[in-house]
Amino acid sequence: MGEIVGAGIIAHVPTIMLPEATRRELNGGEDTTLVAGLEQLRREVFEKADYDTVVLLDSHWATTVEFVVTSHIRRAGLFTSEELPRGMCRIPYDFPGDPELAHAIATHDDQYGTWITPIDDEYLPIYYATVNLWKYLGIEGKRWISISVCQTADTEDYLRLGRAIADGISDIDRKVLFIASGALSHTFWPLREIRDHEESGLGHIFTPEARAADEERIAWFEQGRHDRVLQTMPEFLKYKPEARFGHYLAMAGALGEERLSAPGRLFSTYENSVGTGQVHIWFDRPASGWTAPRATAAACREPHHHVLPDPTEEFPHA
Protein backbone atom coordinates (compact mmCIF):
# COMPACT_ATOMS: atom_id res chain seq x y z
CA MET A 1 0.00 0.00 0.00
CA GLY A 2 1.36 3.42 -0.97
CA GLU A 3 1.69 6.38 1.35
CA ILE A 4 2.76 9.98 1.70
CA VAL A 5 6.15 9.92 3.43
CA GLY A 6 6.44 13.68 4.00
CA ALA A 7 4.63 16.89 3.13
CA GLY A 8 5.17 20.62 3.27
CA ILE A 9 3.95 24.12 2.55
CA ILE A 10 6.74 25.55 0.40
CA ALA A 11 7.20 29.10 -0.93
CA HIS A 12 7.96 29.48 -4.63
CA VAL A 13 8.46 33.26 -4.88
CA PRO A 14 10.33 34.61 -7.95
CA THR A 15 13.06 36.07 -5.72
CA ILE A 16 14.54 32.61 -5.17
CA MET A 17 15.45 32.42 -8.87
CA LEU A 18 17.51 35.61 -8.84
CA PRO A 19 21.31 35.63 -8.42
CA GLU A 20 22.43 36.05 -4.82
CA ALA A 21 23.90 39.51 -5.50
CA THR A 22 20.55 40.69 -6.85
CA ARG A 23 18.67 39.18 -3.91
CA ARG A 24 20.93 41.00 -1.48
CA GLU A 25 20.58 44.26 -3.39
CA LEU A 26 16.79 44.03 -3.08
CA ASN A 27 17.01 43.15 0.61
CA GLY A 28 19.31 45.74 2.13
CA GLY A 29 22.39 43.51 1.88
CA GLU A 30 20.78 40.46 3.46
CA ASP A 31 19.75 37.29 1.65
CA THR A 32 16.31 35.74 1.86
CA THR A 33 16.16 32.70 4.13
CA LEU A 34 13.94 31.00 1.57
CA VAL A 35 16.90 29.97 -0.59
CA ALA A 36 18.97 28.52 2.24
CA GLY A 37 15.81 26.80 3.46
CA LEU A 38 15.26 25.08 0.11
CA GLU A 39 18.89 23.97 0.03
CA GLN A 40 18.54 22.55 3.53
CA LEU A 41 15.26 20.86 2.64
CA ARG A 42 16.93 19.19 -0.32
CA ARG A 43 19.83 17.91 1.81
CA GLU A 44 17.80 16.76 4.79
CA VAL A 45 14.64 15.46 3.10
CA PHE A 46 14.68 15.13 -0.68
CA GLU A 47 18.13 13.54 -0.89
CA LYS A 48 17.49 11.14 2.01
CA ALA A 49 13.83 10.15 1.90
CA ASP A 50 12.66 6.91 0.33
CA TYR A 51 10.11 8.09 -2.24
CA ASP A 52 9.08 7.55 -5.87
CA THR A 53 7.11 10.64 -6.84
CA VAL A 54 6.58 14.26 -5.85
CA VAL A 55 2.95 15.41 -5.99
CA LEU A 56 2.81 19.21 -6.13
CA LEU A 57 -0.32 21.34 -5.68
CA ASP A 58 0.40 24.29 -7.95
CA SER A 59 -1.28 27.44 -6.63
CA HIS A 60 -0.54 29.31 -9.88
CA TRP A 61 -2.34 26.85 -12.10
CA ALA A 62 -6.00 27.85 -11.88
CA THR A 63 -8.54 25.71 -13.72
CA THR A 64 -12.27 26.40 -13.78
CA VAL A 65 -14.59 23.38 -14.03
CA GLU A 66 -12.39 20.60 -12.61
CA PHE A 67 -9.08 19.81 -10.97
CA VAL A 68 -6.45 18.72 -13.49
CA VAL A 69 -3.50 16.41 -12.81
CA THR A 70 -0.57 16.13 -15.19
CA SER A 71 -0.24 12.65 -16.69
CA HIS A 72 2.75 13.10 -18.99
CA ILE A 73 5.41 10.43 -19.30
CA ARG A 74 7.95 13.24 -19.23
CA ARG A 75 7.88 17.05 -19.18
CA ALA A 76 10.78 19.00 -20.63
CA GLY A 77 11.35 22.42 -22.13
CA LEU A 78 12.25 26.02 -21.36
CA PHE A 79 10.09 28.12 -19.07
CA THR A 80 9.63 31.88 -19.30
CA SER A 81 7.09 33.35 -16.92
CA GLU A 82 4.25 35.34 -18.44
CA GLU A 83 4.03 37.20 -15.13
CA LEU A 84 7.71 38.08 -14.59
CA PRO A 85 9.67 37.35 -17.78
CA ARG A 86 12.54 39.61 -16.72
CA GLY A 87 13.37 37.51 -13.68
CA MET A 88 12.30 34.03 -14.82
CA CYS A 89 13.44 33.57 -18.38
CA ARG A 90 14.22 30.39 -20.37
CA ILE A 91 14.61 28.19 -17.27
CA PRO A 92 15.27 24.60 -18.41
CA TYR A 93 13.23 21.79 -16.86
CA ASP A 94 13.23 18.06 -17.57
CA PHE A 95 11.67 15.45 -15.31
CA PRO A 96 9.69 12.19 -15.59
CA GLY A 97 6.00 12.20 -14.79
CA ASP A 98 3.84 9.49 -13.26
CA PRO A 99 0.86 8.74 -15.54
CA GLU A 100 -0.15 5.71 -13.50
CA LEU A 101 -0.49 7.77 -10.33
CA ALA A 102 -2.31 10.59 -12.13
CA HIS A 103 -4.94 8.20 -13.43
CA ALA A 104 -5.21 6.41 -10.09
CA ILE A 105 -5.99 9.73 -8.36
CA ALA A 106 -8.62 10.63 -10.97
CA THR A 107 -10.49 7.34 -10.51
CA HIS A 108 -11.59 8.51 -7.05
CA ASP A 109 -13.32 11.73 -8.09
CA ASP A 110 -16.84 10.25 -8.12
CA GLN A 111 -16.22 8.58 -4.78
CA TYR A 112 -15.53 11.97 -3.20
CA GLY A 113 -18.00 14.01 -5.20
CA THR A 114 -15.57 16.06 -7.22
CA TRP A 115 -14.02 16.26 -10.71
CA ILE A 116 -10.41 15.34 -11.49
CA THR A 117 -9.06 14.97 -15.03
CA PRO A 118 -5.63 13.64 -16.10
CA ILE A 119 -4.08 15.58 -19.01
CA ASP A 120 -0.93 14.63 -20.96
CA ASP A 121 -1.02 17.29 -23.70
CA GLU A 122 2.58 18.23 -24.49
CA TYR A 123 1.50 21.86 -24.93
CA LEU A 124 -0.09 22.12 -21.50
CA PRO A 125 1.48 25.20 -19.83
CA ILE A 126 3.71 24.82 -16.81
CA TYR A 127 3.97 27.42 -14.03
CA TYR A 128 6.73 28.69 -11.80
CA ALA A 129 5.03 27.34 -8.69
CA THR A 130 6.20 24.00 -10.11
CA VAL A 131 9.40 24.90 -12.00
CA ASN A 132 11.03 26.99 -9.26
CA LEU A 133 10.68 24.24 -6.67
CA TRP A 134 11.78 21.51 -9.06
CA LYS A 135 14.97 23.51 -9.75
CA TYR A 136 15.84 23.36 -6.05
CA LEU A 137 14.34 20.03 -5.02
CA GLY A 138 14.29 17.84 -8.13
CA ILE A 139 16.39 14.67 -7.85
CA GLU A 140 17.52 12.65 -10.88
CA GLY A 141 15.06 9.85 -11.62
CA LYS A 142 12.33 11.03 -9.24
CA ARG A 143 8.95 11.58 -10.84
CA TRP A 144 6.97 14.81 -10.48
CA ILE A 145 3.31 15.54 -11.16
CA SER A 146 1.42 18.79 -10.68
CA ILE A 147 -2.22 19.26 -9.73
CA SER A 148 -4.15 22.45 -10.36
CA VAL A 149 -6.11 24.57 -7.98
CA CYS A 150 -9.58 25.52 -9.21
CA GLN A 151 -10.99 29.02 -9.20
CA THR A 152 -14.54 27.81 -8.53
CA ALA A 153 -13.54 25.49 -5.67
CA ASP A 154 -14.05 26.15 -1.97
CA THR A 155 -12.58 24.64 1.18
CA GLU A 156 -14.61 21.44 1.02
CA ASP A 157 -13.69 20.87 -2.62
CA TYR A 158 -9.98 20.97 -1.79
CA LEU A 159 -10.42 18.56 1.09
CA ARG A 160 -12.23 16.17 -1.25
CA LEU A 161 -9.37 16.48 -3.75
CA GLY A 162 -6.94 15.57 -0.99
CA ARG A 163 -8.93 12.45 -0.09
CA ALA A 164 -8.81 11.32 -3.72
CA ILE A 165 -5.06 11.95 -3.86
CA ALA A 166 -4.48 9.81 -0.77
CA ASP A 167 -6.55 6.95 -2.17
CA GLY A 168 -4.82 7.09 -5.54
CA ILE A 169 -1.41 6.90 -3.85
CA SER A 170 -2.56 3.96 -1.76
CA ASP A 171 -3.97 2.09 -4.76
CA ILE A 172 -0.71 1.74 -6.65
CA ASP A 173 1.82 1.44 -3.85
CA ARG A 174 3.52 4.81 -4.38
CA LYS A 175 5.75 6.54 -1.86
CA VAL A 176 5.12 10.25 -2.26
CA LEU A 177 6.46 13.59 -1.07
CA PHE A 178 3.62 16.11 -1.15
CA ILE A 179 4.39 19.78 -1.84
CA ALA A 180 1.76 22.45 -1.21
CA SER A 181 3.38 25.15 -3.34
CA GLY A 182 2.18 28.56 -2.26
CA ALA A 183 2.01 31.40 0.23
CA LEU A 184 0.02 32.36 3.31
CA SER A 185 -1.66 35.81 3.18
CA HIS A 186 -1.33 37.11 -0.34
CA THR A 187 -2.07 40.76 -1.09
CA PHE A 188 0.44 42.72 -3.18
CA TRP A 189 1.29 46.37 -2.69
CA PRO A 190 -0.01 48.60 -5.52
CA LEU A 191 2.34 49.18 -8.46
CA ARG A 192 3.35 52.73 -7.49
CA GLU A 193 4.34 51.46 -4.03
CA ILE A 194 5.50 47.91 -4.67
CA ARG A 195 9.22 48.67 -5.11
CA ASP A 196 9.29 50.19 -1.65
CA HIS A 197 8.33 46.81 -0.17
CA GLU A 198 10.75 44.30 -1.73
CA GLU A 199 12.74 43.61 1.44
CA SER A 200 11.85 40.48 3.37
CA GLY A 201 11.22 42.30 6.68
CA LEU A 202 7.82 41.68 8.23
CA GLY A 203 7.02 45.37 8.38
CA HIS A 204 6.32 45.08 4.65
CA ILE A 205 3.51 42.50 4.99
CA PHE A 206 0.45 44.21 3.50
CA THR A 207 -1.33 44.77 6.84
CA PRO A 208 -0.50 44.09 10.49
CA GLU A 209 -3.68 42.01 10.65
CA ALA A 210 -2.54 39.78 7.78
CA ARG A 211 0.82 39.32 9.48
CA ALA A 212 -0.87 38.38 12.75
CA ALA A 213 -3.12 35.85 10.97
CA ASP A 214 -0.11 34.27 9.27
CA GLU A 215 1.92 34.10 12.48
CA GLU A 216 -0.99 32.55 14.34
CA ARG A 217 -1.24 29.78 11.74
CA ILE A 218 2.50 29.19 11.65
CA ALA A 219 2.37 28.65 15.42
CA TRP A 220 -0.51 26.22 14.99
CA PHE A 221 1.41 24.33 12.31
CA GLU A 222 4.44 24.04 14.60
CA GLN A 223 2.16 22.66 17.32
CA GLY A 224 0.44 20.22 14.94
CA ARG A 225 -2.89 22.04 15.42
CA HIS A 226 -4.22 21.52 11.91
CA ASP A 227 -7.67 21.37 13.46
CA ARG A 228 -7.41 25.05 14.41
CA VAL A 229 -6.23 26.02 10.93
CA LEU A 230 -9.16 24.23 9.32
CA GLN A 231 -11.77 25.41 11.81
CA THR A 232 -10.77 29.05 11.24
CA MET A 233 -10.58 29.03 7.44
CA PRO A 234 -13.46 31.53 7.08
CA GLU A 235 -11.48 34.02 9.18
CA PHE A 236 -8.23 33.39 7.28
CA LEU A 237 -9.90 33.88 3.91
CA LYS A 238 -10.34 37.54 4.86
CA TYR A 239 -6.57 37.91 4.35
CA LYS A 240 -6.69 36.34 0.88
CA PRO A 241 -4.32 33.39 1.30
CA GLU A 242 -2.87 32.38 -2.04
CA ALA A 243 -5.34 30.37 -4.15
CA ARG A 244 -7.72 30.43 -1.15
CA PHE A 245 -5.15 28.20 0.59
CA GLY A 246 -6.13 25.33 -1.71
CA HIS A 247 -2.57 24.00 -1.82
CA TYR A 248 -2.57 23.44 1.94
CA LEU A 249 -6.19 22.27 2.11
CA ALA A 250 -5.61 19.49 -0.42
CA MET A 251 -2.58 18.38 1.58
CA ALA A 252 -4.64 18.35 4.78
CA GLY A 253 -7.39 16.43 3.00
CA ALA A 254 -4.89 13.73 2.09
CA LEU A 255 -3.48 13.47 5.61
CA GLY A 256 -6.49 13.42 7.90
CA GLU A 257 -7.92 16.95 8.07
CA GLU A 258 -8.90 17.98 11.62
CA ARG A 259 -7.40 14.76 12.98
CA LEU A 260 -4.01 15.54 11.46
CA SER A 261 -1.60 16.39 14.28
CA ALA A 262 1.86 16.23 12.67
CA PRO A 263 3.95 19.20 13.91
CA GLY A 264 5.72 21.35 11.34
CA ARG A 265 9.43 22.15 11.09
CA LEU A 266 10.35 25.58 9.75
CA PHE A 267 12.95 25.55 7.00
CA SER A 268 12.95 29.35 6.70
CA THR A 269 11.89 32.32 8.72
CA TYR A 270 8.53 33.90 7.96
CA GLU A 271 9.19 36.61 5.34
CA ASN A 272 7.56 39.28 3.26
CA SER A 273 7.47 39.23 -0.52
CA VAL A 274 5.99 42.51 -1.81
CA GLY A 275 3.17 42.31 0.73
CA THR A 276 2.64 38.53 0.88
CA GLY A 277 3.52 36.08 3.66
CA GLN A 278 6.06 33.38 2.75
CA VAL A 279 7.54 30.45 4.68
CA HIS A 280 8.75 26.85 4.27
CA ILE A 281 7.13 24.40 6.73
CA TRP A 282 7.75 20.64 6.53
CA PHE A 283 5.68 17.89 8.16
CA ASP A 284 7.47 14.59 8.75
CA ARG A 285 5.46 11.39 8.64
CA PRO A 286 4.61 10.43 12.23
CA ALA A 287 6.05 7.09 13.37
CA SER A 288 2.50 5.77 13.71
CA GLY A 289 1.54 7.01 10.23
CA TRP A 290 -0.83 9.70 9.05
CA THR A 291 -4.46 9.80 10.08
CA ALA A 292 -6.61 8.25 7.33
CA PRO A 293 -8.66 10.72 5.25
CA ARG A 294 -12.29 10.81 6.28
CA ALA A 295 -15.08 9.63 4.01
CA THR A 296 -17.33 11.95 2.03
CA ALA A 297 -20.98 11.28 2.75
CA ALA A 298 -22.81 9.86 -0.25
CA ALA A 299 -20.25 11.33 -2.66
CA CYS A 300 -22.36 14.48 -2.56
CA ARG A 301 -21.74 17.21 -5.13
CA GLU A 302 -24.43 19.44 -3.68
CA PRO A 303 -23.66 22.86 -2.13
CA HIS A 304 -22.42 22.63 1.46
CA HIS A 305 -21.67 24.73 4.50
CA HIS A 306 -18.16 25.89 3.69
CA VAL A 307 -17.54 29.45 2.52
CA LEU A 308 -18.09 29.70 -1.23
CA PRO A 309 -15.81 31.74 -3.50
CA ASP A 310 -17.00 35.23 -4.26
CA PRO A 311 -17.89 35.11 -7.99
CA THR A 312 -17.00 38.79 -8.37
CA GLU A 313 -13.49 38.29 -6.99
CA GLU A 314 -10.70 37.70 -9.48
CA PHE A 315 -8.86 34.49 -8.60
CA PRO A 316 -5.42 35.36 -7.16
CA HIS A 317 -3.13 33.51 -9.57
CA ALA A 318 0.19 35.03 -8.51
N, C-alpha and C positions, 0 to 999 in steps of 0.2 A: 504493500500500500504506500502510495506517495505521500509526501508531506512538505510543508513549508519549514525550512530549517533556519530561517532568519528573516527579518523584515525591518524596514525603516522608512521614515519620512526624510527625504533627501532633497536639499535645495539644488536647483539647476541654473542659477542666475547667470546671465551673460558674462558678468565680471570674471568668473572663474576661467573663461577662455582667453582672457587678455594676458599679455606678457607680464611678468612680475613687476617690472619697472613701471608699466602703465598702471597696474593695480595700486602700487604705492603712491604714484602721483595723484591718483583720484582720492586717496585715503589719507592724506596728510602725512605721508611717509611710512605708514603702517601697511601691512598686508592683511587682506581678509583672512579670517580663520577658516573659511569654507574650503579653501584649497588644501591647506594642511590637513583638514579633517577628512577630505576625500582620499588623500594619500594614505592617511592612517587607516581609514576604513578598508582600503584595498589591501594593505599589509595584514591587518589583523583579522579581517573577515573574508574578503573575496579571494585572497590567495590561499587561505587555510581551510575554508569550509568545504564540506563534501556536498556538492550540488551539481545538477545537470543544466538547469535553465534559470535565467532571470526573467521574472514577470514584472513588467514596469507599467504602472498606471500613469499615463501621460496627460498631465493637466493642461497641456497646450493643444491637444488634439480633441477638438470639440465636434462631436457628431450631433445629429438631431433626432432621428427616429429610432435609434438602436445604439447599443454599445457595439463597437467593432474591435476584433482582435486580429492582429497580424498573423497570417498563416503561411508566410513565405518559407521556402527552403533556405534561402539566403537573402540578405539585404546588403547591398553595396552601392557606393556612389560617392558623390561630393555634395555636401550640404552647405547652402548659403541661406541664411535666415531672411525671410521676407520682412521680419520685424526690425532686425538690427544687422543689415548686411555689411556695415562698416566693421563691426566687431566680430561677426561670425560668418566667415567667408571661405567657401571651398574647403570645408573640413572633411577629410576622407573618413568614411566608415565602411566596415566590412565585417559582418558577423553572421553565423548560422542562425536560422529560426527554428521553430519547433511546431511544424504543422500538426503533428499528432496531438500535442497538448492544446493547441488552439481549438481544434475540432472537439476535443473532449470537453473543454470548458463550455463550448456553445451548445452541446447536447443537453445541458442542464437548464437552459433558459426557461422552457415551459414549466419545469418542476418548480422554479422559484418565481414564476409570474413576471418574466422580463423578456427582453429581446437582445440576443447576442449573435453577431454574424462574423464568421471568419472571412478574411479577404487576403488574397495573395497577388493582387494586381501589382506588377512591377513598377507602375507609375504612381502608386499610392504615395502621397507625400509623407515625409518624415519630419519630426519637429525637434527643436533643441532640448526640450525636456527629456528626450531619449538620447540624442546624439551626445550632448555634453556629459552626461553621466556615463555613457558607454566609453567615452574617451578616457575617463579616469578609472573606471571600474571593470571594463571589459577584459576578460581573460581568454587567451587563445583556446579555441575549441568549445567554449561555453556558449550555449544557445541563449538568445534574447528574443522575447516577444513583447510587443507593446499593446496596451488596451486603451481605448479612448475613454474620455469622460463624455457626458452627453448633456447638451445645454437645456434639454427639457426634463432632465432627471432631478429627483429630490433625494433627501437623505435615505429614505426607505429603498429607493431604486438602487442606490450604491451598495447598501447592505446586501440586497438580493444578488447583485453582481458578485460581491465577495463570496457569498455562499456557493454560487455556481463555480467560481474559480477554485475554491477549496475542493469541491467534489470532482472537478475535472482533473486536478492534480492527483487526487487519491485514486482515481480510476486507472491511471496508466503508470503508476509507480514512479512518479517524478519527484526528485528532490529539488526544491525551488527556493531561491532567494527572491523576496518580494520587495520591490521598490515603489513607494508612493512618492512620485516625483512632483514636488510642488512646495508652495510656501504656506505660511500661516496667514495673518491679515494681509490684505493685498490691494491697497489703494495707492496709486502713484501721485506724486506731486504734479501740479499743472506744468505745462511745457515751459512757461516763462520763469518758473521757479525750480525746475527739476535739477538743474546743474548745481544748484546750491545745496543739494541734499544727496550727493553721491558717496559721501563718507559712510562707513559702516556703523558709526556711533548711534546709540539708541535714541538720542535726541532728535534724530531725523525720521523716526517712524511717524507715519502721517498724523496720528493723534495720540495723546497720552492714553486715551481710553483703549485704542487698538493695541498699544504696547502692553497695557495691563492685562487685556484679554489673552494676548499671546503668552505672556509670562505665566499667567495662571494655568494655561493648558500645558505649557512645558513642565511646570511643577507636577501637574497631574500625571503626565507621561512618565516622568522620572519615578513617581510613586506607584506606577502601574494602575492608576485610577482611570482606566478607559471608560468605565461606567459614567464618571462625572463628565468627561468630554462628550460622550454621546447624549447624555441627559440634557446637556446645556447647548446643544447645537442651535436651537432657535436664537439664543442670545448671541452666540458666536457669529452667526450669519449676518448680524448687524454690522460687523467689521469686515465683511466681504472677503472671507478666506478664499484663496485661489481656487477656482473651479468649484466653488461652494464646498470645498474640502472633500470633494469626491475621491481624490487620490487616497486620503487617509481612510475615509469611510469604507471603501471597497476592501482595503487591507483589514480593517476591523471586522468587516463582515466575513472575511475568510478565516479569522482567528478566534471568533467567539463573541464578538460584540460586547455587551455589558459585562459578560462573564470573563472577558479577557483581562488578565492581571499582570502581564509581563511588564516589568519596569524597563524604562528606556535609558540608554547610555548616550550622553551627548558627545558627538564627534566634532563639534564646533561650539563657539559661543553663539548666543542669539544676536543677530545683526540686522541692521537696516540695509535695504537696497532700494534707493529712490522712493522711500515711503513704505515699503513692504517689509514684513517680518520673515526672516530666513534663519534656518537652523538645520543641522543634521542630527537626527535622533535614531538610534538603532535598538531594536528589540531582539534579544537572543531567545532562541527556543528554550522554554523552561524544561528542566530535566524530566518532568512528568508529562511533557507535551502540551500543545495548545488545547484550549477549550474547543470542543466541536462546534461548528456553526449551527445556529438554531434553525429549525424548520420554518417554512413559510406556509401559513395556513391556506389550504385549498388552492395553492398556486394562484392566488388572487391578483388580477391586474386592475382591480377597481381602485378608485381614489381612496386615500387613507389619511391618517391623522397627522402625518409629518408635514412640515412647512413646505408648501409648493413654491417653485420658482416664480418670481414676478415676471410675467410675460412682457412687460415693458422694459425690463432691465436687459441691457446688452450683456451677453455672456462674457466674463472676464478671461479672455484667452491668454493674456500675457502673464 
